Amino acid sequence: MIYKNKSQLARVETENWALANLFCPKCSVAFMAEKANTKVFDFRCACCDETYQLKSTSKKITRKLLGSEYYSFVNAIKNNNCPNFLILEYSIVADHFFVNRVIYIAKEFITEDVVEKRKPLSVDARRAGWTGYNLLIDHIPLEAMITIYEESQFVSIQNILFAIEKSKNISKKDWGNEIINIIRELAVNFSLSDIYKYEEKLKILFPKNKNIKPKIRQQLQILRDAGKIDFLDRGKYKKLDFL
């Protein structure tokens, strides 16, 4: 397809691609489209009735993702009507549209803590007073961000279901998650001494652990083996993937 207005046509392309290709990660059944201008979600599973909101971006997923209208979304969370999320990364090369990756995030991980209210539009704007939100990706546990499509192919449904089941055991106050949250506050290249500065905070979070520094080193090794950080030199690391 030849693009004249890339932003608008990319939105149409991502929605059409999602409806034609994506499926409910929980039961592998195709989606039904919701009515146009539905505020909180875009798709519904034809089998289990789970709802999904599609977010598309031409940039690599980093710390924040632009959301839609803030108040409707927060009300959906408060009323236990929050949708699951599908985050689609795309690119446009030589005026052609390509899907690079799709990430699934279960609704259980979409809480008010990961929603950042943005400033209302100015009185001069066409939608004066309208208030959007940012989805704080770096506040969501890494294990909860499940890749279902990458490198032009879907992940097997067995692996998707395994990752979903594994994510159910995620605890907010978990060593792995806390170290990841700390790393996300640091520069791309960081050192062991940078993380040691958080020793007092970790002592408060895990009062029974009397070996904070060895535990930090253990978690860094786990993240390195999992391909989330890269070892550069003695005590020096680099962030990879979503970090």
C-alpha positions as CSV (number, residue, x, y, z in Angstrom):
1,M,0.0,0.0,0.0
2,I,1.2,3.5,-0.8
3,Y,1.0,5.9,2.1
4,K,0.0,9.6,1.8
5,N,-0.8,10.3,5.4
6,K,1.3,7.7,7.2
7,S,0.0,8.2,10.8
8,Q,-3.7,7.7,9.8
9,L,-3.1,5.0,7.3
10,A,-0.8,3.1,9.7
11,R,-3.6,3.1,12.3
12,V,-6.0,1.6,9.8
13,E,-3.4,-0.9,8.7
14,T,-2.5,-2.1,12.3
15,E,-6.2,-2.5,13.2
16,N,-6.9,-4.5,10.0
17,W,-3.8,-6.6,10.4
18,A,-4.7,-7.3,14.1
19,L,-8.3,-8.3,13.2
20,A,-7.2,-10.5,10.4
21,N,-4.2,-12.2,12.1
22,L,-4.3,-11.9,15.9
23,F,-6.2,-14.2,18.3
24,C,-7.0,-14.5,22.0
25,P,-3.7,-15.6,23.7
26,K,-5.8,-17.4,26.3
27,C,-7.8,-19.7,24.0
28,S,-6.4,-19.1,20.5
29,V,-9.7,-18.0,19.0
30,A,-10.1,-15.1,16.5
31,F,-11.2,-11.7,17.6
32,M,-14.5,-9.9,16.9
33,A,-14.2,-6.1,16.3
34,E,-16.0,-3.8,18.7
35,K,-18.2,-0.9,17.6
36,A,-16.3,2.1,16.3
37,N,-15.2,4.7,19.0
38,T,-15.5,2.2,21.8
39,K,-13.5,4.1,24.5
40,V,-11.7,1.3,26.4
41,F,-11.2,-1.7,24.1
42,D,-11.0,-2.6,20.4
43,F,-11.5,-6.4,20.2
44,R,-13.4,-9.1,22.0
45,C,-12.7,-12.9,21.9
46,A,-15.4,-14.8,20.2
47,C,-15.0,-17.7,22.6
48,C,-14.1,-16.5,26.1
49,D,-15.5,-12.9,25.8
50,E,-12.2,-11.4,27.0
51,T,-11.7,-7.8,25.8
52,Y,-8.5,-6.4,24.3
53,Q,-7.1,-2.9,23.6
54,L,-4.7,-2.5,20.7
55,K,-1.8,-0.1,21.0
56,S,0.4,0.5,18.0
57,T,3.8,2.2,17.8
58,S,6.4,2.8,15.1
59,K,9.1,3.0,17.8
60,K,10.6,0.3,20.0
61,I,8.8,-0.2,23.2
62,T,10.6,1.7,26.0
63,R,9.5,3.3,29.2
64,K,6.1,4.8,28.2
65,L,3.4,4.2,25.7
66,L,0.9,6.8,24.6
67,G,-2.6,5.8,25.8
68,S,-6.1,7.1,25.0
69,E,-8.6,9.0,27.2
70,Y,-7.6,9.0,30.9
71,Y,-10.8,9.1,32.9
72,S,-12.7,6.4,30.9
73,F,-9.7,4.1,31.2
74,V,-9.2,4.6,35.0
75,N,-12.9,4.1,35.6
76,A,-12.6,0.8,33.6
77,I,-9.8,-0.3,36.0
78,K,-11.8,0.7,39.1
79,N,-14.8,-1.2,37.8
80,N,-12.8,-4.3,37.0
81,N,-13.6,-3.8,33.3
82,C,-10.0,-3.2,32.1
83,P,-9.1,-4.9,28.9
84,N,-6.0,-7.0,28.2
85,F,-3.4,-5.2,26.1
86,L,-1.9,-6.0,22.7
87,I,1.1,-3.7,21.8
88,L,2.0,-3.8,18.2
89,E,5.4,-2.5,16.9
90,Y,5.4,-1.7,13.2
91,S,7.6,-0.1,10.6
92,I,7.0,1.6,7.3
93,V,9.7,0.9,4.7
94,A,9.5,2.2,1.2
95,D,5.9,3.1,1.8
96,H,5.0,-0.5,2.9
97,F,3.7,-1.5,6.2
98,F,5.4,-4.3,8.3
99,V,4.5,-5.7,11.7
100,N,7.7,-6.3,13.7
101,R,6.4,-7.6,17.1
102,V,3.3,-8.0,19.1
103,I,3.3,-8.0,23.0
104,Y,0.5,-9.3,25.1
105,I,-0.1,-7.9,28.6
106,A,-2.8,-9.5,30.8
107,K,-5.3,-7.1,32.3
108,E,-4.2,-8.2,35.8
109,F,-1.0,-6.1,35.3
110,I,-2.9,-3.0,34.1
111,T,-3.5,-1.2,37.4
112,E,-3.7,2.5,38.3
113,D,0.0,2.3,39.3
114,V,0.9,1.9,35.6
115,V,-1.3,4.7,34.3
116,E,0.2,8.2,34.2
117,K,-2.2,11.1,33.7
118,R,-1.2,13.6,31.1
119,K,-1.9,17.3,31.0
120,P,-5.3,18.3,29.5
121,L,-5.3,19.8,26.1
122,S,-5.2,23.6,26.1
123,V,-8.3,25.8,25.7
124,D,-7.2,26.5,22.2
125,A,-7.2,22.9,21.1
126,R,-10.0,21.3,19.1
127,R,-10.7,19.0,22.0
128,A,-10.0,21.4,24.8
129,G,-9.8,19.8,28.2
130,W,-9.4,16.3,26.8
131,T,-7.0,14.3,29.0
132,G,-4.9,11.4,27.9
133,Y,-2.6,9.0,29.7
134,N,0.7,7.2,29.3
135,L,1.0,3.5,30.0
136,L,4.1,3.1,32.2
137,I,5.8,0.1,30.6
138,D,8.7,0.2,33.0
139,H,6.2,-0.3,35.9
140,I,5.0,-3.6,34.5
141,P,6.9,-6.8,35.4
142,L,9.1,-8.0,32.5
143,E,7.6,-11.5,32.7
144,A,4.1,-10.0,32.2
145,M,5.1,-8.7,28.7
146,I,4.6,-11.8,26.6
147,T,5.8,-11.8,23.0
148,I,3.2,-13.5,20.7
149,Y,4.6,-12.4,17.3
150,E,8.1,-11.7,16.2
151,E,10.3,-12.0,13.1
152,S,7.3,-12.5,10.8
153,Q,5.9,-15.5,12.7
154,F,3.7,-16.3,15.7
155,V,5.0,-17.9,18.9
156,S,3.5,-21.3,19.4
157,I,0.3,-21.3,21.4
158,Q,2.0,-23.8,23.8
159,N,4.8,-21.4,24.6
160,I,2.3,-18.5,24.9
161,L,0.2,-20.5,27.4
162,F,3.3,-21.5,29.3
163,A,4.4,-17.9,29.6
164,I,0.9,-16.8,30.7
165,E,0.8,-19.5,33.4
166,K,4.3,-18.5,34.6
167,S,3.3,-14.8,34.8
168,K,0.5,-15.7,37.3
169,N,3.2,-16.4,39.9
170,I,4.7,-13.0,39.6
171,S,4.8,-11.2,43.0
172,K,5.2,-7.4,43.1
173,K,7.7,-7.6,45.9
174,D,10.1,-10.0,44.2
175,W,13.9,-9.8,44.0
176,G,14.0,-10.1,40.3
177,N,11.4,-7.4,39.7
178,E,13.0,-5.0,42.2
179,I,16.4,-5.4,40.5
180,I,14.8,-4.8,37.2
181,N,13.0,-1.7,38.5
182,I,16.4,-0.4,39.8
183,I,18.1,-1.0,36.5
184,R,15.4,0.8,34.6
185,E,16.3,4.0,36.6
186,L,19.9,3.7,35.5
187,A,21.7,4.7,32.3
188,V,22.0,2.2,29.5
189,N,25.5,1.3,30.6
190,F,25.6,0.9,34.4
191,S,27.9,-0.6,37.0
192,L,27.5,-2.9,40.0
193,S,28.3,0.0,42.3
194,D,25.3,1.9,40.8
195,I,23.0,-0.8,42.0
196,Y,24.8,-1.1,45.4
197,K,23.5,2.4,46.1
198,Y,20.1,0.9,46.5
199,E,21.2,-1.5,49.2
200,E,19.4,0.3,52.0
201,K,16.1,0.3,50.0
202,L,16.5,-3.5,49.4
203,K,17.2,-4.1,53.1
204,I,13.8,-2.5,53.9
205,L,12.0,-4.5,51.2
206,F,13.7,-7.8,52.2
207,P,14.5,-7.5,55.9
208,K,15.1,-11.2,56.4
209,N,17.9,-11.2,53.8
210,K,21.3,-10.5,55.4
211,N,23.3,-10.9,52.2
212,I,22.1,-8.0,50.0
213,K,25.1,-7.6,47.8
214,P,25.6,-11.3,47.0
215,K,21.8,-11.4,46.1
216,I,22.2,-8.4,43.8
217,R,25.1,-10.2,42.0
218,Q,23.0,-13.3,41.7
219,Q,20.1,-11.5,40.1
220,L,22.4,-9.7,37.7
221,Q,23.7,-13.1,36.6
222,I,20.2,-14.4,36.1
223,L,19.3,-11.3,34.0
224,R,22.5,-11.8,32.0
225,D,21.8,-15.5,31.3
226,A,18.2,-14.5,30.3
227,G,19.5,-12.1,27.7
228,K,18.1,-9.0,29.5
229,I,21.5,-7.4,30.2
230,D,24.9,-7.7,28.7
231,F,28.2,-8.2,30.6
232,L,30.7,-5.6,29.4
233,D,33.6,-5.9,31.8
234,R,34.2,-6.6,35.5
235,G,31.2,-5.0,37.3
236,K,30.0,-3.2,34.2
237,Y,26.7,-4.0,32.3
238,K,24.5,-2.8,29.5
239,K,20.7,-2.9,29.3
240,L,19.0,-5.0,26.6
241,D,15.5,-5.8,25.5
242,F,12.8,-4.0,27.4
243,L,15.2,-2.7,30.0
